[in-house]
C-alpha cells in the first residue's frame, strides 16, 4: 500500500472545522467537494451551521432590495459591488412581498395576496443565499420571528392582530398565536401588552427575540417592547430616545445590541444614532453613539416614499440604501436609488444603483433590508 509522503502534515479535524467556521459562506460550497467528511459537515451538521453564523454575525451585513417586484438586488457594503438576479417565481404577482423581517439569514416575508383582496396576507420564510422558500398561510396584522435559545434550530413565528368578531359588536381585543415549524401548526398563547406599535417595520429580531418601537399612551412614553420566544411573553426593555417624526429605524448592532437612527425632516437633516448596551445585560438603556450635524448640503434625506435599510459600522459610520425623488430637465421627476456611506463629517461614498419614473410604484414599504448570509436552512 502506498504511504503518504513523510513531509505531509494532517491537521486535526477539530482545527479544520474551526478554520471552515471562519471561511466566507460562498467559499464553503467549493470546499464541499474536498472530501466526504467536509461535505457532510458543511451540508448536514446543524451545530456547524450555527457556529459558522455566530463567527460571521459581526461582519458587515449585506443589503437586499426587491426591485419593482421583478429582481433581487444585493449590495456588498464593503466593496460597493451590486449583484442582481431574478426574483423567485413564488414572489411574482399576485403574491408580491410587502415587507420582511430578518433572523439568522432567514427572511420572514409578508406577502399580500391581491387575488383574495389587498388585506389578505400570506407568509413565506426565505433564505436568499440558499434560495429556499417555505410558505405559511395566516391572515393577521403583525408578525415576528425567533427561536427558543434552549433549542436554537426550533424557529417560531409570532402573529398578533385584532379579533373583530368579538362580542359585543365593535369590542375588539388582541389575539396572539405562535407557529412552530416542527409541528406545522398555530396555537394560541396567553400574552399581551398595553401599548401601540408605531409601524410593523420598526422591528428587529436579535438572538431569537423580537423587538419593536412602541408607545404607551398613559405615560406618553416611547419604549422598546420585546417578545421572548422561550417564555412566550412580552417585556418592556427600556425607554427609547426622543426622535423626529421624519425617519426612524430600529436595527441590530454587533449581533447583540440595538441601534436606533433618527433624522430631522427639517432644513438641518441632522442625524442621531443611539446604541444600547448588550441586550443580555440586567439593565438595558440607550446611549448616544454619534451625530451627523454637518448641514443639509452634506447630508441626504434618508426617507422619501420608502424607508431605507441601514446598518451602523464600528467606526461611527452609517450605511444606507434609500430612495429619493429628484427633478431632471423639463421638470420631469425621477426616483433615484442610492447607496450611501455617511460618517460624522457627511457623505464619504455614494453609489447610484437605479433610476425610474417617479410615478412607477414598486409597492414596497421599505426600500431595502440588511441581512446576514447563512447556511441555516429554511425549516422543513
C-alpha positions in Angstrom: 0.0 0.0 0.0 1.4 3.4 -1.0 2.2 5.6 2.0 1.6 9.4 2.3 4.8 11.5 1.9 6.6 11.8 5.1 6.5 15.6 4.9 2.7 15.8 4.7 1.0 17.2 7.8 -2.6 16.3 8.6 -4.5 18.8 10.7 -6.8 17.5 13.4 -10.4 17.7 12.1 -11.3 19.9 15.1 -8.8 22.5 13.7 -10.2 22.1 10.2 -13.7 22.7 11.4 -12.5 25.9 13.2 -10.9 27.1 10.0 -14.0 26.4 8.0 -16.1 28.3 10.5 -14.1 31.4 9.7 -14.4 30.9 5.9 -16.8 33.1 4.0 -20.0 31.3 3.2 -19.6 31.4 -0.6 -16.3 29.6 -0.3 -17.7 26.8 1.7 -19.7 25.5 -1.2 -16.5 25.0 -3.2 -14.9 23.2 -0.2 -17.7 20.6 0.0 -16.1 18.7 -2.9 -12.8 18.4 -1.0 -13.9 15.3 0.9 -17.0 13.4 2.1 -16.2 14.4 5.6 -16.2 18.1 4.7 -19.3 17.8 2.6 -21.2 16.1 5.5 -20.0 18.8 7.9 -21.0 21.8 5.7 -24.2 20.3 4.3 -25.7 18.5 7.3 -24.3 19.5 10.6 -26.7 21.9 12.3 -24.3 22.9 15.0 -21.6 23.7 12.5 -24.0 26.0 10.5 -25.0 27.8 13.7 -21.3 28.1 14.8 -20.4 29.5 11.3 -23.2 32.0 11.6 -22.0 33.2 15.0 -18.5 33.7 13.7 -19.8 36.0 10.9 -22.6 37.7 12.8 -20.4 40.7 13.4 -19.2 41.1 9.9 -20.8 43.8 7.7 -24.3 42.7 6.6 -25.4 42.5 3.0 -28.2 44.8 1.8 -31.1 43.3 0.0 -33.7 45.0 -2.2 -36.6 43.8 -4.3 -36.5 45.9 -7.5 -40.1 46.6 -8.8 -41.2 43.1 -7.8 -39.0 41.5 -10.6 -35.4 41.3 -9.4 -33.4 40.7 -6.2 -30.6 43.2 -5.8 -27.8 42.6 -3.2 -25.3 45.2 -2.2 -22.0 44.4 -0.6 -21.4 47.5 1.6 -17.6 46.8 1.9 -16.8 46.6 -1.9 -19.8 48.5 -3.2 -20.5 45.7 -5.7 -24.1 45.3 -6.7 -25.4 41.9 -7.9 -28.8 41.1 -9.3 -30.8 38.0 -10.1 -34.4 37.3 -11.0 -36.8 37.2 -8.1 -38.1 33.7 -7.3 -41.2 32.9 -9.2 -43.1 32.3 -5.9 -42.9 36.1 -5.2 -44.3 37.3 -8.5 -47.9 38.7 -8.7 -50.3 38.1 -7.1 -48.1 37.3 -4.1 -45.7 40.2 -4.0 -43.6 40.9 -0.9 -44.9 43.8 1.3 -42.1 43.8 3.9 -39.7 41.4 5.6 -38.1 40.6 9.0 -34.6 39.1 9.2 -33.4 36.3 11.6 -30.2 34.3 11.2 -30.1 34.7 7.4 -33.8 33.8 7.0 -36.2 36.4 5.8 -39.8 36.3 7.1 -41.7 37.7 4.1 -45.1 39.2 4.5 -46.9 38.9 1.1 -50.2 40.4 0.1 -52.4 38.1 -2.0 -54.1 40.5 -4.4 -56.3 37.8 -5.9 -58.0 37.4 -2.5 -58.1 41.1 -1.7 -55.5 43.6 -0.6 -55.9 42.8 3.1 -55.2 39.0 2.8 -51.7 38.1 3.9 -49.5 35.0 3.4 -46.2 34.3 4.9 -43.0 32.9 3.4 -39.7 32.0 5.0 -36.9 32.6 2.5 -33.1 32.1 2.7 -31.8 34.4 -0.2 -28.4 32.8 -0.1 -29.6 29.2 -0.3 -32.6 30.2 -2.5 -35.0 28.1 -0.5 -38.6 29.2 0.4 -41.4 27.8 2.5 -45.0 29.1 2.6 -47.2 29.5 5.7 -50.8 30.8 5.4 -52.2 33.1 8.1 -54.2 36.3 7.9 -53.4 38.7 10.7 -51.7 42.1 11.2 -48.3 41.9 12.8 -45.6 39.3 12.8 -42.2 38.4 14.3 -39.7 35.5 14.0 -37.3 34.0 16.5 -36.4 30.9 18.5 -36.1 29.4 21.9 -32.5 29.8 22.9 -32.6 26.4 24.5 -33.3 24.9 21.1 -31.5 27.1 18.5 -33.0 25.4 15.5 -36.5 25.4 16.8 -37.7 28.5 14.9 -41.1 30.1 15.6 -43.3 32.8 14.2 -45.4 35.1 16.3 -48.5 36.7 14.9 -51.0 39.1 16.5 -53.8 41.3 15.5 -57.4 42.1 16.5 -60.4 39.8 16.9 -63.1 41.8 15.0 -65.8 39.3 15.7 -65.8 39.7 19.5 -68.9 40.4 21.5 -70.4 43.0 21.9 -70.0 44.3 18.3 -67.1 46.6 17.8 -65.4 45.5 21.0 -62.1 44.4 19.7 -59.2 42.7 21.5 -55.8 41.5 20.5 -55.2 37.8 19.8 -51.8 36.1 19.8 -50.6 32.9 18.2 -47.3 31.0 17.8 -46.4 29.0 14.7 -44.0 26.1 15.3 -42.2 24.7 12.2 -41.7 21.3 13.9 -45.5 20.8 14.4 -46.5 22.8 11.3 -49.4 24.4 13.3 -50.6 27.6 15.0 -51.5 27.7 18.7 -52.9 30.5 20.9 -50.8 31.9 23.7 -51.8 33.9 26.8 -49.7 37.0 26.2 -50.3 40.7 25.7 -49.1 44.3 26.2 -50.7 47.6 26.8 -49.1 49.7 24.1 -49.3 50.7 20.5 -46.7 49.8 17.9 -45.6 52.6 15.6 -45.3 50.5 12.5 -44.6 46.9 11.7 -41.3 47.7 10.1 -40.0 49.4 13.2 -38.9 46.0 14.5 -35.9 43.7 14.5 -35.0 40.1 15.6 -31.9 39.7 17.8 -30.7 36.5 19.2 -34.1 34.8 18.8 -36.2 37.6 20.3 -38.3 40.3 18.6 -38.1 44.0 19.4 -40.5 46.8 18.4 -40.6 50.5 18.9 -43.8 51.0 21.0 -45.8 53.9 22.6 -47.6 53.8 25.9 -50.4 56.4 25.9 -51.0 56.8 29.7 -47.5 57.9 30.5 -46.8 59.3 26.9 -43.8 57.1 26.8 -41.8 55.7 23.8 -40.1 52.4 24.6 -38.7 49.2 23.2 -41.1 46.2 23.5 -39.6 42.7 23.3 -41.2 39.3 22.8 -39.3 36.4 24.3 -40.0 33.2 22.3 -38.7 31.0 25.2 -41.0 32.3 27.9 -43.6 33.4 25.3 -44.2 36.8 27.0 -43.8 40.4 26.1 -41.3 42.5 28.1 -40.6 46.2 28.5 -36.9 46.6 27.7 -36.0 50.3 28.0 -37.1 53.8 27.1 -36.5 54.9 23.6 -34.6 58.2 22.9 -36.6 61.2 21.7 -36.9 61.1 17.9 -38.1 63.1 15.0 -41.1 62.0 13.0 -39.4 62.1 9.7 -37.2 59.0 9.5 -36.5 56.4 12.2 -35.2 52.8 12.1 -34.5 50.2 14.7 -31.8 47.7 13.8 -29.3 45.2 15.3 -25.7 46.2 16.1 -22.8 43.8 16.6 -25.2 40.8 16.9 -26.2 41.6 20.5 -27.4 45.2 20.7 -30.0 47.6 19.3 -29.2 50.6 17.3 -31.7 53.4 16.6 -31.3 56.1 13.9 -33.5 59.2 13.7 -33.2 62.1 11.2 -34.7 65.6 11.3 -37.0 66.2 8.4 -36.5 69.9 8.5 -33.8 72.1 7.0 -30.9 70.7 9.1 -31.3 67.0 8.2 -29.4 66.2 11.3 -29.0 62.5 12.2 -28.7 61.0 15.6 -27.5 57.4 16.2 -28.2 55.7 19.5 -27.0 52.4 20.8 -27.9 50.1 23.7 -25.5 48.1 25.8 -25.8 44.3 25.4 -29.4 43.1 25.5 -28.3 40.2 27.8 -27.3 42.7 30.5 -29.5 43.0 33.5 -30.3 46.7 32.8 -30.5 47.9 29.2 -30.5 51.5 28.1 -29.7 53.7 25.1 -26.7 56.0 24.9 -25.9 58.4 22.1 -23.3 56.8 19.8 -22.7 59.7 17.4 -24.4 62.5 15.5 -24.2 63.9 12.0 -24.7 67.7 12.0 -22.7 69.0 9.1 -25.7 70.7 7.4 -28.1 69.8 4.6 -25.6 70.2 1.8 -23.6 67.2 3.2 -26.4 65.0 4.5 -29.0 63.3 2.2 -32.6 62.7 3.2 -32.8 59.1 4.2 -36.5 58.8 3.7 -39.0 59.7 1.0 -41.7 57.3 -0.2 -39.9 54.3 1.4 -37.8 53.7 4.4 -34.1 52.8 3.9 -32.3 49.8 5.2 -29.3 50.8 7.2 -26.5 49.4 9.3 -24.2 51.1 11.7 -20.5 50.5 11.5 -18.0 50.1 14.3 -16.2 53.3 13.2 -19.2 55.6 13.7 -20.5 55.4 10.2 -23.8 54.7 8.6 -24.5 52.6 5.5 -27.9 53.2 4.0 -29.7 52.2 0.7 -32.6 54.5 0.1 -34.8 56.2 -2.5 -35.3 59.9 -3.2 -37.2 61.9 -5.9 -35.2 64.4 -7.9 -36.1 66.8 -10.8 -34.4 66.4 -14.2 -34.8 68.6 -17.3 -38.2 69.9 -18.2 -39.4 69.4 -14.6 -39.5 65.7 -15.0 -39.3 63.9 -11.7 -37.5 60.5 -11.3 -36.9 58.2 -8.3 -33.2 57.6 -7.6 -32.0 54.7 -5.5 -28.6 55.4 -3.9 -26.3 53.5 -1.5 -24.6 55.9 1.0 -21.9 55.7 3.5 -22.0 58.5 5.9 -19.8 59.4 8.9 -19.7 62.4 11.3 -18.4 64.6 8.5 -21.2 63.8 6.0 -21.3 61.5 2.9 -18.0 59.7 2.2 -19.3 57.4 -0.5 -22.5 57.3 -2.7 -23.4 54.8 -5.4 -26.4 55.3 -7.6 -27.9 51.9 -8.3 -31.2 52.6 -10.2 -33.4 55.3 -11.7 -37.1 55.1 -12.6 -40.0 57.3 -13.3 -41.4 58.8 -10.1 -44.9 57.6 -10.9 -43.7 53.9 -11.1 -44.5 52.3 -7.7 -42.9 49.1 -6.5 -45.5 48.6 -3.7 -42.7 48.0 -1.1 -42.9 49.7 2.4 -39.2 49.6 2.8 -36.6 50.4 0.2 -34.0 47.8 1.4 -33.2 45.4 4.2 -30.0 44.2 5.9 -29.3 40.5 6.4 -26.6 38.1 7.1 -25.8 35.3 4.6 -26.0 32.0 6.3 -26.2 28.2 5.8 -29.2 28.0 8.1 -31.8 26.0 6.1 -35.4 27.0 5.8 -37.2 24.9 8.4 -38.9 21.9 6.9 
